[in-house]
Amino acid sequence: MLYKTLPKNELKSFVEGLINDYRVVGPKRINSQHVFDDISRFEDLDLGYHMTILPPKKYFFPQKETLFNYSIGDKIDIKETLEVEPVVLFGLHSCDIKGIEMLDYVFTNRYVDPYYVERRKKNILIGIDCEPTDTCFCKSMDADQVDSGFDIFFMDLGERYLARIETSMGDYLLNMYTKIPYYQYLTSENDPHNDIAAYKNKITEHSEKFTLEIEAAELADLMDLSYESKVWEDTAKVCFGCGGCSFVCPTCYCFNVMDEVDLRMAMGKRERQWDSCLLTDFAKVAGDHNFRDDRATRLKLRYYHKQKGFVEMYGRPACVGCGRCILYCPAKINKVEVLKMIKGEVKV
């Protein structure tokens, strides 16, 4: 890891340089909410935001996309539609960067998704530190700090940002769009303001600010032992089954694929769009059979996959503790509280 410091008054020129040469996406305030959106000027950025409605996954795993068009004649002619431009995702929090890392496990491992991979190759990720809120539990999910998965990560040290540089692209961007001398990296011998020590102290202070926590190490075993728990039925009575928690989740990746064909059966397109395991029709098959037609079963499946199934496949739970599922649930279901109720019934 390389370190540089950037005076705060130089951040604007850095961002404006990026805007001139790249499509830049960042947190933008719209009414009372924040969203990741295209940034055309530095003033559009709100780097003090707490949480966006949707995570940045929509820029490489879109909510709806056309996979290819086709025409049907003497032979079937297929034309792929994927056209990707480089995108700088600016101002990502550590939990969202960790979420992207988990999607990488899914889409680039056992079954490589060429659409996802092509977009990810063109993404540049620039992170920034944040302050925990009462719905954040990323510390419990080991996502409150990241040491990889980004090109640059800025930490606010008052008058300066400490820039952690993870990739050659990150180094290139800082050299290209700032006045920092090319080889002026911070080291233990060359750190006039003790910024590296300040960075480490701030990490410790940040860790002490979390108020919503749960012990994550035992959750995988907990899922097996609580499979018949009454908590699932009780929570399902409150849940609307809308799937909103899935759609705002940085690590949910369920999708549906469908063909849309014209009336002449001469041409059509194949589309992919987000889906949710909480929706009634998610497990419906031919003959009007539904393997998970009751809400409690679907709710349990979602928790089980995130805390148990994903661990077995990839070695960690599919949750980064961002708190979006809590913040945007219309039924006000708190995932941490549900897990704590389960823990109250089961001793691991």
N, C-alpha and C positions, 0 to 999 in steps of 0.2 A: 504494500500500500504506500502510495506517495502522498505527501501533504503540501499544500500551498495555502497562503492566506490571501483573501481578496477583500480590499476595503469596501465597505458597504456602498460608498458613493460610486463604485465602479460596476456594481451589479447591473445597473440600467444599461450601460453601454454594452455589457456582455450579452444581455438578453436581446437588445436591439440588433446586435451583430448576428445572432442566431436567426432572428426574424427575417433579416435581409436574405439569408441563404437557405433557410429551411422552413418547413411547416412546423410551427411551434404550438403545442397544446399545453395548457396549464390550468390551475384552479381559478375559476372566474366566479364572482358573486353575481347571482341573478335573484333579485328580490331578497328573500331571507335565506336562500340556500346557496350552496356552492356546487358547481359542476366542472368537470374537465371539458374545456372547449378550446377552439382555435384562438390564439392570441395574436393580435395584429399590432399591438403597441404595449410597451412595458406597463403602462398604467392599468391595463386589463388584468394583470396578475394580482391575486390576493394571496400572498404567501403566508399570511397569518391564519389561514382557514383551519377549521378543525376536521371537517369531513366532507367529502363530496357525496352526492346521492349515489351515483354509479361509480364503481372502481374503474381504473384505466384499462381493464381487460377489453373493453369495447373497441379499442384501437387495433387489436390483433385477433380478437375473437368477436366480430360484430354481432349485434343483436339479430340482424337479418342480413344475409348475403346470398348473392347468386353464385353458385359454384360453377355452372357452365350453361350455355345455351345449346340447343340442338335442333336440327331439322331432319325430318323423316321423309325420304324419297326412295329411290332405288337402293340407297344405302343411308345409314345414319351418320350425319355429319355433326361432330361435337366441337364446340368452340369454347375454350375456357375464357373467363372474364377477368381474371385476377390481374389488376394493375396496381402496383404499390409504389408510393413515394416515401422517401425518408421522413420520419416524424420525430421531433424532439419532444419527449414527454417531460415537462419541467415542473418541479415542485412536488414530486411524489413523496409520500410518507413511507417510513420503513415497512409498515404493515402491508402496504400495497406492493412494494417491491418484493416482499416475501411472497405475496400472493401470486405475482407473476412467475416467480421461481417455481411455485407448485404447479401452475399451469404448464410450465415447461416440462415438468416431469411427465405430465399426462400426454401432451401433444407431440413430444419429441422422443419418447422412449420406446415402448413396445410397438405402438402403432404411430408412425410419423404422419402428422397432418400437414400436407404441403401448403395449404392456405395459411395456417397459423405460422408455420416456419418462415414462409416468405415475408410475412409482415414483421415477425420478430427480428429477422435479420436487418430490417430497415429502421428499427426503433433505436433511439438514443435515450437513455434513462438518466435523468438528473434529479436527485432527491434532495430533500430539505428536512431538518428536524422539526418536531412538533411538540405540543403540550398535551398531556393526557386529559380526557374529559371523564365524566362519570359513567360513560358507556364503553370506555376503552378497557380491554383486558388483554392487550397484545403482549404485555410482559409475561402473563401466564402461558401464552402460546409461543414464547421465544421469538417474538417478532417485533419487539420494541426497539431493537437495534439490528442493523445489517452490516455485514462486512464484505458482501459480494452481491452480484446481481444488478449493479448500477455502473454507469460510466463516471459520474461525479456525484458526490453527496456533500451538501453544504450544511455546516452547523453554525448557528448564530452565536457569536462570542461577544456581542455588544457593538463595538465599532467595526468589527471585521467578521467575515465568514471564514471558517476553516474549511477548505475544500479537500475532501478525500478523493483521490484519483485512483480508480480501479482498472481502467482500460487505456489503451493507447489512443482511442477516440476521445476519451475525456481529457487526456493530456493535450491532444491536438486542439480541441475546442478552447481550452483555457489559454493556450499559447496564441491561438489565432485571434481571439476576440477580447483579450485583456492586455494590460500593460505589464503583467508579471513577467520578469525575465525568464527566458526559456528554462534555464537550469536552476532556478531559485526554488528549491524544495526545502521544506522544513526538516531539520534533523535535530538530534539531541544537542549537537554542537552549534547549530545555526537556527535558533528559535528565540529571537530577541524579546518577544512579548510572552514567552512561555505558553504559546497557544496550544501545544500538544497536551500539556498538563491541564490547561483550562478545559480542553475538550474531554479529557478523562474525568475531570471533576463534574462536568455537566452531565455526563452519562450517569454517574452515581446519583446526582440530584434528581435527574429525570426518573430514574428507577423508583425513587422514594415517593413519587407523586401519585402513583396509581392507587385508586380506592376500590376498584372492582377486580377481584382476583379469585382464581380457583386453582387447585393443585392439578396440573395436567398429566402428571406421570402415571396416574392410576386410572385415567379415563378409559383406556382401551379395555382393560379388564372389567371395568364397571359396566360397559355396554353389554357384555355377555351375561353378567350376573343379574342385570336389571331388565332382562328381555321381557319378563311378564309383569313388570311394575305397573301399578295403577296410575303412576304419574303420567304415562303416555295418554291414557284415556282422559284424565282430568285436563291435561293441557290441550288435547284435541277438542274438547268442548268449548274452549276459548278461541282456538285457532280458526281463522276464516278459510284456510286452505287456498289462499290467493297466490302463493308462490313468491310473494314479494321478497322474502328473506333470501331466496335463491337468486333472484335477479340482481339484488344489490351486493351479493357476496363476491369477494375477489377470487374465490377458489371454486365456485360452482361452475360446472362445464357441461351439464346435460344439454343436448340439442335434439331437434327433430329435423328430418330431411323429407322434403316433399317435391313432387313434380307438378308443374303447372303447364298444361297442354292446351293449345287452341282447339276450337270446335272441329276443325278439319283434320285434326290429328297429324298436322304437317310440321308443326314446330312447337317448341316448348322450352322450359328452363327448369333446372333443378336448384332448389333453394334450401338453405339451412337457417334455422332460427333457434333462439334460446328456448329451452323447455325447463320444466321443474318437476322433480319427483313428488312434490306436494300437490300437483294438479290432479283432478279426478281421473282424467283420461290417460295419465302417464303410463300406466301398466295395462291399458285396455288392448285386447288383441281381437283377431277375427272371431266371429260368432258371438260378439258382445260379451266376451269373458273379460273380467277384470281381476287381476291377481292381487291388487291392493285397492279394493273399492272403499274401504273405510279409512277415515282421516287419521285415526290413531296409528294405524299400521304404516301409513305414508310418513307421518311425523317421526315415528320411531326409526324408520329406514334412513331418513335424512341424518339424524343424529348418529345412528350406528355407522353409516358410511364415513362420516367426517371424523369420528373419534376412534373408530376401530378398523373399518375396511381400508381406508387410505393409509393408515399406519402399517398394515400388513403388506401393502403393495409398495409404499414409498418411504416408510420409516418415520413418518411424522403425521400428526393429525392435519386434516384439511381445513384448518381454521387458523386465522392470523389474529383473531381478537380485535378486529377493527371496530366492532360494535354497530355496524350498519344494520344487522338483523334486529338489533334491539331498538335502535333509533327510529327505523322506518317501519316497524311492525304495527299495523293498524290495531291489532289486539293487545299491544303493549306486552308481548311475551318476551321475557328476558332469558336468553339462553343460559347464562351463568346460573340464574336462579333455578332453572329447570334441572341442570346438572347437580346443583347442590341439594335439591329435593331428592334426586336419585341417590345421591351419596348418603342422605339421611336414612334411606331404606336399606341400603346395602353397605356392608363393611368389607373393604378390600384388604 
